[in-house]
Amino acid sequence: MSNRRAVAGTFAALLMPTSLLMVTATTTADAATSTDTSAIQARAKAKSKAKLVAMPQIVQQGRTPASANAAKAALTATVRPAKAGRPVALQVKKGSKWKTVSKTKLTSKGLAEFGAPISKSGQALTYRVTAASFKGAAAVTSKPVSTSRWLTATFTDDFSGSTLSPTWNHRGVAYEPSSLRECSKGSPSAVSVSGGTVKLSVIKDPARSAEKCVAKKDGKSTGKFAYRLNGHIGTEGALSMRYGFAAARIKTHKLRGQHGGFWMRPTVAGGGDPRAEIDVIEYFGDQHPEGGLTSFIYSTKNNQAVKTGSWIKNSTSFLKNRKDRWSKNYHVFSVEWTPSVYIFRIDGKETWRTKVGVSNQQQFPILSLLSSDYELSQMKGGDAKLPQTMNVDWVRLWQA
């Protein structure tokens, strides 16, 4: 190009209307902004993840006994990023469409927990969750999951009839000072079956009504009390499991001075750690300063006994509402047991998990209401407030 043409071209550009120059510049800026926005949205979508897990029928809060088959399956969604308050919806597949059946908000841990039917007309259901866009996190949908794996329980006892099934036997039927129960023992007299529940009680021992027992705590006397009989049953020698879910629907006793429990012990023939124990739930009575509910794991490491667990923090947050009480309504207490972890739940909501001391042995379920010597003095009203009773509506096991 000649110098004359170059100069002419430059001069023409200088004479170009300002409006055309502005249009060209704006169009370029819009394209850049559009590209940046698309990139941000793509990154947000890539970071947003949702996973749904279906579990057995371990959700059934209520005032009265109910069929175990009517309990709801638990479904837990994990959504990332974990933004507390993010709306999450549970959807069930109907034909080729999805219908929203429940809504909740994400916890600070990124969890959304639901209870929903496990089947319809005997057929498994398929669920998914959707999380709406929220504070920079893009909307996301989980992969579908089926409830088919948990349709059939390995074992169910709904305590129909008027007697215990042969699966259960009575435990601890002797006074045992070494077990901190010098003043109490297990007895069939403290167990009854009626109205679709098994009732485990603490009652006075009529055979020792003329005597009083000196209860001790840390070797020191806490007073004299009536000898007691405890409801204490288990399935040792008849039924055990390893890995899966164990659940019981329980309405606890009311007063302190005894503690109710749903727990598991290793079978005698297991050949493993005899001290292994899974305390799915223990309840130490209304008005307990720590809330009353505990979960513990007992195990052995380097030939030393290890106890893991604690009081369940903010236990009232697992109640349905302000009128709900552990001794007023039934709740399902469960443990999910895998080769690497225990996960404890109340009506499908996680209370605690641990990888410490996970057993690889066969374990059998136990139900009990025990009055240990160290707690007898804690019952307001003393012996006059007996009997105390814990009601169990059903027990179920799902072996993985």
C-alpha positions in Angstrom: 0.0 0.0 0.0 1.3 3.5 -0.9 1.8 6.0 1.9 -0.9 8.2 0.3 -3.5 5.3 0.6 -2.5 4.7 4.2 -3.0 8.3 5.2 -6.3 8.4 3.4 -7.5 5.4 5.2 -6.5 6.8 8.6 -8.2 10.1 7.7 -11.4 8.2 6.7 -11.5 6.5 10.0 -11.2 9.8 11.8 -14.1 11.1 9.9 -16.3 7.9 10.7 -19.5 8.9 12.6 -19.1 8.6 16.4 -22.3 6.5 16.7 -20.7 3.7 14.6 -17.6 3.7 16.7 -19.7 3.4 19.8 -21.8 0.5 18.4 -18.6 -1.4 17.6 -17.1 -0.9 21.0 -20.3 -1.9 22.9 -20.8 -5.1 20.8 -17.3 -6.2 21.8 -17.9 -5.5 25.5 -21.2 -7.5 25.4 -19.5 -10.5 23.9 -16.8 -10.4 26.6 -19.4 -10.1 29.4 -21.4 -12.9 27.9 -18.4 -15.2 27.8 -17.5 -14.3 31.5 -21.1 -15.0 32.7 -21.2 -18.3 30.9 -17.9 -19.4 32.4 -19.1 -18.4 35.9 -22.3 -20.3 35.4 -20.4 -23.4 34.1 -18.1 -23.3 37.1 -21.1 -23.0 39.6 -22.8 -25.9 37.9 -19.7 -28.0 38.0 -19.3 -27.3 41.7 -23.0 -28.1 42.6 -23.5 -31.8 43.3 -26.4 -33.7 44.8 -26.5 -37.4 46.0 -29.5 -39.2 47.4 -29.3 -42.3 49.5 -32.4 -44.5 50.2 -32.6 -46.4 53.5 -35.1 -48.8 55.2 -38.3 -47.9 57.0 -36.8 -46.1 60.0 -39.1 -43.1 60.2 -42.3 -43.4 62.3 -43.0 -40.9 65.1 -46.5 -41.2 66.7 -48.6 -41.5 69.8 -49.9 -45.0 69.4 -48.6 -48.4 68.2 -48.5 -48.8 64.4 -47.6 -51.4 61.8 -43.9 -51.6 61.0 -44.9 -51.9 57.3 -46.4 -48.4 57.6 -43.2 -46.8 58.6 -41.5 -44.5 56.1 -38.2 -45.0 54.4 -35.5 -42.6 55.2 -33.9 -40.7 52.4 -30.8 -38.5 52.9 -29.5 -36.0 50.3 -26.0 -34.6 50.4 -25.7 -31.4 48.5 -22.6 -29.4 47.6 -21.8 -26.6 48.1 -23.2 -26.9 51.6 -25.2 -23.7 52.0 -27.5 -23.7 55.0 -31.1 -22.8 54.1 -30.9 -23.9 50.5 -34.3 -25.2 49.3 -34.3 -28.9 48.5 -37.2 -30.9 47.1 -37.7 -34.7 47.2 -39.4 -36.1 44.0 -40.9 -39.4 43.2 -41.1 -40.8 39.7 -44.6 -41.4 38.3 -44.5 -42.8 34.9 -42.2 -40.5 32.9 -42.8 -37.6 35.2 -41.5 -36.5 38.6 -43.7 -35.3 41.4 -42.5 -33.3 44.4 -43.6 -35.1 47.6 -41.6 -33.2 50.3 -39.6 -30.1 50.8 -37.0 -29.0 53.3 -33.9 -26.8 53.6 -30.3 -27.8 53.7 -28.4 -28.0 57.0 -25.0 -26.4 57.6 -23.6 -29.8 56.9 -25.2 -30.0 53.5 -27.8 -32.6 54.4 -31.5 -32.8 53.6 -33.3 -35.6 55.4 -36.7 -37.0 54.4 -39.2 -39.7 55.3 -41.3 -41.1 52.4 -43.2 -44.3 51.4 -40.9 -47.2 50.5 -43.4 -48.7 48.1 -46.7 -48.5 46.4 -48.8 -51.6 45.8 -45.8 -53.7 46.8 -43.5 -52.1 44.2 -40.4 -50.2 45.0 -40.4 -46.4 44.3 -37.8 -44.3 42.7 -36.8 -40.9 44.1 -34.5 -38.0 43.3 -33.8 -34.6 44.9 -33.5 -31.2 43.3 -31.8 -28.2 44.9 -32.7 -24.8 43.6 -30.0 -22.2 42.7 -29.0 -20.4 45.9 -26.4 -17.7 46.8 -24.3 -18.4 43.7 -24.7 -22.2 43.7 -26.4 -23.4 40.5 -29.5 -25.6 40.6 -28.7 -29.3 40.7 -30.6 -32.7 40.5 -29.4 -36.0 41.9 -29.4 -39.3 40.1 -32.5 -41.4 40.8 -32.4 -44.0 43.5 -34.7 -47.0 44.1 -36.0 -48.3 47.5 -35.9 -51.9 46.2 -32.9 -52.9 48.3 -34.7 -52.4 51.6 -38.2 -53.6 50.7 -37.9 -56.8 52.8 -36.5 -56.8 56.3 -34.4 -59.8 57.5 -36.3 -59.9 60.8 -39.4 -58.2 62.2 -41.2 -58.6 65.5 -44.2 -56.4 66.0 -45.1 -58.1 69.4 -48.6 -59.2 68.4 -50.3 -61.6 70.7 -49.9 -61.9 74.5 -46.5 -63.6 74.9 -42.9 -63.1 73.6 -41.9 -65.1 70.5 -39.4 -67.9 71.1 -36.7 -65.7 69.5 -36.4 -63.7 72.8 -35.0 -64.9 76.1 -34.7 -63.2 79.5 -31.3 -61.9 80.5 -29.5 -61.0 83.8 -31.9 -63.0 86.0 -29.6 -62.8 89.1 -28.6 -60.0 91.3 -25.2 -58.9 90.0 -23.1 -56.5 92.1 -20.3 -56.7 89.6 -22.7 -55.2 87.0 -23.7 -52.5 89.4 -27.0 -54.1 89.9 -26.9 -55.5 93.5 -30.4 -54.1 94.0 -32.0 -55.4 90.8 -32.2 -58.3 88.4 -33.9 -59.3 85.2 -37.2 -61.2 85.4 -40.0 -62.4 83.2 -42.3 -60.8 85.7 -41.2 -57.4 84.5 -42.0 -58.2 80.9 -45.5 -58.3 79.3 -46.9 -58.3 75.8 -50.2 -56.7 74.9 -51.7 -54.2 72.6 -49.1 -54.8 69.9 -46.2 -53.8 72.2 -43.7 -55.4 74.6 -43.7 -53.6 78.0 -40.4 -53.6 79.9 -40.8 -52.4 83.4 -39.0 -51.8 86.7 -41.1 -53.2 89.5 -40.6 -54.1 93.2 -39.4 -57.6 93.8 -42.3 -59.2 95.7 -40.1 -62.0 97.0 -37.9 -59.5 98.9 -40.6 -57.0 99.9 -39.5 -57.1 103.6 -35.9 -56.1 102.7 -34.2 -53.0 101.6 -31.0 -52.8 99.5 -28.2 -50.4 100.2 -27.5 -48.7 96.8 -24.0 -47.5 96.2 -22.4 -45.0 93.8 -18.6 -44.9 93.6 -18.5 -47.2 96.7 -20.6 -44.9 98.8 -24.1 -45.5 100.0 -26.9 -43.3 98.4 -29.7 -44.8 100.5 -31.9 -47.8 101.0 -34.3 -48.9 98.3 -36.7 -51.7 97.5 -35.2 -54.6 95.5 -36.2 -54.4 91.9 -37.1 -56.6 88.9 -36.1 -55.4 85.5 -37.4 -56.1 82.0 -34.4 -57.4 80.1 -34.7 -59.5 76.9 -32.4 -60.4 74.0 -32.1 -62.9 71.1 -28.8 -64.5 72.0 -28.5 -67.9 70.4 -31.5 -67.4 68.2 -30.9 -64.3 66.1 -27.9 -62.1 65.2 -26.7 -60.0 62.3 -23.5 -58.4 60.9 -23.7 -55.1 58.9 -26.9 -53.5 57.8 -29.6 -51.6 59.8 -31.1 -52.4 63.2 -34.1 -50.4 64.4 -36.7 -50.3 67.2 -39.7 -48.1 67.7 -39.8 -47.1 71.3 -41.7 -45.0 73.8 -39.4 -44.5 76.7 -40.1 -44.6 80.5 -40.5 -41.3 82.2 -38.6 -40.9 85.4 -34.9 -41.0 86.2 -33.6 -43.8 88.5 -33.5 -46.3 85.6 -32.4 -46.3 82.0 -34.0 -47.9 78.9 -31.9 -49.3 76.1 -31.8 -50.8 72.7 -28.4 -52.3 72.2 -26.4 -55.1 70.7 -23.8 -57.6 72.0 -21.6 -60.2 70.2 -22.7 -63.8 70.1 -20.8 -66.2 72.5 -19.7 -68.3 69.5 -18.3 -65.3 67.7 -14.8 -65.8 68.8 -14.0 -62.1 68.7 -14.0 -59.3 71.2 -16.4 -60.2 74.0 -16.5 -56.5 75.1 -17.8 -55.3 71.7 -21.1 -53.5 72.3 -23.4 -51.2 70.3 -25.6 -49.0 72.4 -28.0 -47.8 69.7 -29.9 -45.7 72.3 -30.1 -45.3 76.1 -32.5 -43.0 77.9 -32.0 -41.9 81.5 -35.3 -40.2 82.0 -37.2 -36.9 81.6 -35.6 -33.9 83.3 -32.1 -35.2 82.8 -29.8 -32.2 82.7 -28.0 -33.6 79.6 -31.2 -34.4 77.7 -31.3 -38.0 78.7 -30.3 -39.7 75.4 -27.0 -41.4 74.7 -25.3 -43.6 72.2 -22.1 -45.5 73.0 -19.7 -48.0 71.4 -17.6 -50.3 73.5 -14.5 -52.0 71.9 -11.0 -53.1 72.6 -7.7 -51.6 71.4 -4.3 -52.9 72.4 -6.1 -55.1 74.9 -7.6 -52.0 76.6 -11.3 -51.3 76.8 -12.4 -48.3 74.7 -15.7 -46.4 75.2 -16.7 -44.0 72.5 -19.8 -41.7 72.5 -21.6 -39.2 74.6 -24.9 -37.5 75.4 -26.8 -36.6 72.2 -26.4 -32.9 71.8 -29.6 -30.8 71.4 -31.7 -34.0 71.6 -34.9 -32.0 71.6 -34.2 -30.9 68.1 -35.0 -34.5 67.0 -38.5 -34.3 68.5 -41.3 -33.5 66.1 -42.6 -30.4 67.9 -42.8 -28.8 71.3 -45.5 -31.1 72.5 -43.5 -34.2 71.6 -41.6 -36.1 74.3 -39.6 -39.3 74.3 -41.8 -40.7 77.1 -45.0 -39.5 75.4 -44.6 -40.7 71.8 -43.0 -43.5 69.9 -39.8 -42.8 67.9 -37.6 -45.1 65.8 -34.0 -45.4 67.0 -31.6 -47.0 64.6 -28.0 -47.7 63.7 -26.5 -48.2 60.2 -23.6 -50.5 60.6 -21.0 -51.0 57.8 -17.5 -52.5 57.9 -16.1 -49.0 58.5 -18.7 -46.8 60.3 -21.7 -46.7 62.6 -24.3 -44.0 61.9 -27.0 -43.4 64.5 -30.4 -41.9 63.7 -33.7 -41.0 65.3 -36.6 -41.2 62.8 -34.1 -41.1 60.0 -32.2 -38.0 61.2 -28.6 -38.5 61.9 -27.5 -37.9 65.5 -23.9 -39.2 65.5 -21.4 -41.3 63.5 -18.1 -42.9 64.4 -15.4 -45.1 62.8 -14.0 -46.0 66.2 -14.3 -49.6 67.3 -16.5 -50.9 64.5 -17.3 -54.6 65.1 -16.9 -57.3 62.5 -18.7 -59.9 64.6 -22.2 -61.2 64.6 -24.3 -59.2 67.2 -27.7 -59.8 68.7 -30.3 -57.2 69.7 -31.3 -56.5 73.3 -34.1 -54.5 74.8 -34.0 -53.5 78.5 -35.1 -51.2 81.2 -32.4 -51.4 83.9 -32.2 -49.9 87.3 -28.5 -49.8 88.2 -27.5 -49.1 91.8 -25.8 -45.8 91.0 -29.0 -44.2 89.7 -31.7 -45.3 92.2 -31.4 -42.2 94.3 -32.2 -40.0 91.3 -35.8 -41.0 91.1 -38.0 -38.3 92.6 -40.6 -40.0 94.8 -38.4 -43.1 95.2 -39.9 -46.5 95.4 -43.5 -45.1 95.4 -43.0 -44.1 91.8 -42.6 -47.7 90.6 -43.4 -49.3 88.3 -41.7 -47.4 85.4 -42.3 -48.8 81.9 -40.7 -48.6 78.4 -42.9 -49.7 75.5 -41.4 -51.2 72.3 -43.7 -51.3 69.3 -41.5 -53.3 67.0 -37.9 -54.3 66.2 -36.5 -54.8 62.7 -33.2 -55.9 61.2 -32.1 -55.4 57.6 -28.8 -57.3 57.0 -26.8 -55.8 54.2 
